[in-house]
């Protein structure tokens, strides 16, 4: 996963009820933690920013990924749109420029939704 950027655009993974989406996201991030080389960057935008704020069911996994060196970039426009800027618990608040820069520098880009 070294050199990989993951784009998170949903409040969870897949379609279906929110509990299942959160369960799948938690499992996904737990498995990423098991890699010797976690992804370089994870970018959160649109509904994906909801996973980085107070009450998110995946905060512990995201904090652990950040501690292992994964850079977490949160879309400031999206946080402002949902009025969540003051609820951020993990990552750095950036903009589309930061997300585009991460994508262009990546060896591989994966979108989960």
VEXLOLO-407171 format. One record per residue (C-alpha): x, y, z; residue in three letters; chain; residue number from 0. Coordinates in pm, 1 decimal, padded with zeros to 6 digits. Layout:
N
((X; Y; Z); 'ALA'; 'A'; NUM)
...
//
This chain:
113
((00000.0; 00000.0; 00000.0); 'UNK'; 'A'; 0)
((00303.1; 00228.2; 00016.5); 'UNK'; 'A'; 1)
((00257.5; 00507.7; -00236.4); 'UNK'; 'A'; 2)
((-00118.8; 00446.3; -00247.6); 'UNK'; 'A'; 3)
((-00383.3; 00713.0; -00198.2); 'UNK'; 'A'; 4)
((-00730.6; 00604.9; -00091.4); 'UNK'; 'A'; 5)
((-01029.6; 00828.7; -00159.3); 'UNK'; 'A'; 6)
((-01321.6; 00795.3; 00082.1); 'UNK'; 'A'; 7)
((-01643.0; 00950.5; -00048.2); 'UNK'; 'A'; 8)
((-01909.0; 00784.8; 00164.7); 'UNK'; 'A'; 9)
((-02005.2; 00767.2; 00532.6); 'UNK'; 'A'; 10)
((-01910.2; 00400.0; 00536.9); 'UNK'; 'A'; 11)
((-01867.9; 00149.8; 00255.5); 'UNK'; 'A'; 12)
((-02117.1; 00040.2; -00005.9); 'UNK'; 'A'; 13)
((-02489.9; 00090.9; -00023.1); 'UNK'; 'A'; 14)
((-02735.2; -00032.9; 00234.7); 'UNK'; 'A'; 15)
((-02821.3; 00054.6; 00589.5); 'UNK'; 'A'; 16)
((-02576.1; 00278.4; 00771.5); 'UNK'; 'A'; 17)
((-02487.4; 00018.7; 01036.2); 'UNK'; 'A'; 18)
((-02365.5; -00221.7; 00767.1); 'UNK'; 'A'; 19)
((-02175.6; 00054.4; 00585.6); 'UNK'; 'A'; 20)
((-01999.0; 00147.9; 00909.7); 'UNK'; 'A'; 21)
((-01922.6; -00216.1; 00991.4); 'UNK'; 'A'; 22)
((-01761.9; -00266.6; 00650.2); 'UNK'; 'A'; 23)
((-01558.8; 00054.4; 00681.0); 'UNK'; 'A'; 24)
((-01434.6; -00048.8; 01025.3); 'UNK'; 'A'; 25)
((-01322.1; -00386.8; 00891.9); 'UNK'; 'A'; 26)
((-01153.5; -00224.6; 00591.0); 'UNK'; 'A'; 27)
((-00951.9; 00017.9; 00804.2); 'UNK'; 'A'; 28)
((-00863.8; -00259.0; 01052.9); 'UNK'; 'A'; 29)
((-00723.1; -00467.1; 00768.5); 'UNK'; 'A'; 30)
((-00526.2; -00168.6; 00635.4); 'UNK'; 'A'; 31)
((-00366.4; -00141.3; 00980.2); 'UNK'; 'A'; 32)
((-00235.4; -00495.8; 00947.5); 'UNK'; 'A'; 33)
((-00026.3; -00404.8; 00641.5); 'UNK'; 'A'; 34)
((00342.8; -00347.8; 00699.6); 'UNK'; 'A'; 35)
((00317.2; -00040.6; 00476.3); 'UNK'; 'A'; 36)
((-00016.6; 00135.9; 00523.0); 'UNK'; 'A'; 37)
((-00143.0; 00372.4; 00251.1); 'UNK'; 'A'; 38)
((00046.4; 00699.4; 00219.5); 'UNK'; 'A'; 39)
((-00264.2; 00916.3; 00218.5); 'UNK'; 'A'; 40)
((-00636.9; 00876.6; 00274.6); 'UNK'; 'A'; 41)
((-00851.4; 01163.5; 00145.3); 'UNK'; 'A'; 42)
((-01201.4; 01220.0; 00280.1); 'UNK'; 'A'; 43)
((-01455.1; 01425.8; 00089.1); 'UNK'; 'A'; 44)
((-01832.1; 01455.3; 00041.3); 'UNK'; 'A'; 45)
((-01999.5; 01221.3; 00294.8); 'UNK'; 'A'; 46)
((-01660.8; 01063.1; 00368.5); 'UNK'; 'A'; 47)
((-01569.9; 01348.4; 00604.5); 'UNK'; 'A'; 48)
((-01835.4; 01217.5; 00845.2); 'UNK'; 'A'; 49)
((-01599.5; 00929.5; 00929.1); 'UNK'; 'A'; 50)
((-01343.6; 01171.9; 01075.6); 'UNK'; 'A'; 51)
((-01559.6; 01358.7; 01326.2); 'UNK'; 'A'; 52)
((-01699.4; 01311.2; 01675.5); 'UNK'; 'A'; 53)
((-01914.0; 00997.7; 01693.2); 'UNK'; 'A'; 54)
((-01755.1; 00819.3; 01397.6); 'UNK'; 'A'; 55)
((-01739.6; 00441.6; 01444.4); 'UNK'; 'A'; 56)
((-01394.2; 00424.8; 01282.7); 'UNK'; 'A'; 57)
((-01204.2; 00693.4; 01475.1); 'UNK'; 'A'; 58)
((-00978.8; 00447.0; 01657.1); 'UNK'; 'A'; 59)
((-00873.6; 00281.1; 01330.3); 'UNK'; 'A'; 60)
((-00811.4; 00618.0; 01162.6); 'UNK'; 'A'; 61)
((-00607.7; 00745.3; 01459.0); 'UNK'; 'A'; 62)
((-00399.7; 00427.2; 01448.8); 'UNK'; 'A'; 63)
((-00340.0; 00465.2; 01074.3); 'UNK'; 'A'; 64)
((-00234.5; 00825.1; 01128.6); 'UNK'; 'A'; 65)
((00003.3; 00711.4; 01403.8); 'UNK'; 'A'; 66)
((00158.8; 00464.8; 01156.4); 'UNK'; 'A'; 67)
((00232.0; 00752.3; 00916.5); 'UNK'; 'A'; 68)
((-00074.2; 00764.9; 00693.5); 'UNK'; 'A'; 69)
((-00166.4; 01124.4; 00612.3); 'UNK'; 'A'; 70)
((-00541.0; 01189.3; 00645.4); 'UNK'; 'A'; 71)
((-00667.8; 01484.9; 00441.0); 'UNK'; 'A'; 72)
((-01018.3; 01618.2; 00502.8); 'UNK'; 'A'; 73)
((-01202.8; 01842.0; 00257.2); 'UNK'; 'A'; 74)
((-01266.2; 02178.0; 00424.2); 'UNK'; 'A'; 75)
((-01551.7; 02264.3; 00185.7); 'UNK'; 'A'; 76)
((-01729.0; 01939.8; 00275.9); 'UNK'; 'A'; 77)
((-01678.6; 01988.3; 00649.5); 'UNK'; 'A'; 78)
((-01816.8; 02342.5; 00620.9); 'UNK'; 'A'; 79)
((-02111.7; 02220.5; 00412.7); 'UNK'; 'A'; 80)
((-02211.6; 01968.9; 00679.6); 'UNK'; 'A'; 81)
((-02122.3; 02212.4; 00961.4); 'UNK'; 'A'; 82)
((-01872.9; 01960.9; 01100.1); 'UNK'; 'A'; 83)
((-01554.0; 02170.5; 01110.7); 'UNK'; 'A'; 84)
((-01557.2; 02192.3; 01490.3); 'UNK'; 'A'; 85)
((-01614.5; 01816.3; 01523.9); 'UNK'; 'A'; 86)
((-01293.8; 01697.9; 01351.7); 'UNK'; 'A'; 87)
((-01113.6; 01433.7; 01560.0); 'UNK'; 'A'; 88)
((-00843.3; 01309.1; 01323.9); 'UNK'; 'A'; 89)
((-00649.4; 01420.4; 01018.3); 'UNK'; 'A'; 90)
((-00572.0; 01760.4; 00873.5); 'UNK'; 'A'; 91)
((-00823.2; 01993.1; 00715.8); 'UNK'; 'A'; 92)
((-00719.2; 02073.4; 00360.9); 'UNK'; 'A'; 93)
((-00872.8; 02153.7; 00030.2); 'UNK'; 'A'; 94)
((-00911.1; 02013.1; -00318.4); 'UNK'; 'A'; 95)
((-00559.7; 02135.0; -00398.3); 'UNK'; 'A'; 96)
((-00422.8; 01902.2; -00128.0); 'UNK'; 'A'; 97)
((-00633.1; 01612.7; -00255.4); 'UNK'; 'A'; 98)
((-00524.0; 01668.6; -00617.1); 'UNK'; 'A'; 99)
((-00160.1; 01692.9; -00509.3); 'UNK'; 'A'; 100)
((-00188.2; 01362.1; -00321.9); 'UNK'; 'A'; 101)
((-00347.0; 01197.2; -00625.6); 'UNK'; 'A'; 102)
((-00085.5; 01322.2; -00870.9); 'UNK'; 'A'; 103)
((00201.8; 01204.6; -00648.8); 'UNK'; 'A'; 104)
((00047.7; 00861.3; -00589.0); 'UNK'; 'A'; 105)
((00165.8; 00539.4; -00747.7); 'UNK'; 'A'; 106)
((-00193.0; 00414.1; -00720.2); 'UNK'; 'A'; 107)
((-00528.8; 00572.9; -00634.4); 'UNK'; 'A'; 108)
((-00814.4; 00363.0; -00492.6); 'UNK'; 'A'; 109)
((-01166.1; 00498.6; -00442.3); 'UNK'; 'A'; 110)
((-01392.9; 00334.5; -00188.8); 'UNK'; 'A'; 111)
((-01755.5; 00433.1; -00178.8); 'UNK'; 'A'; 112)
//
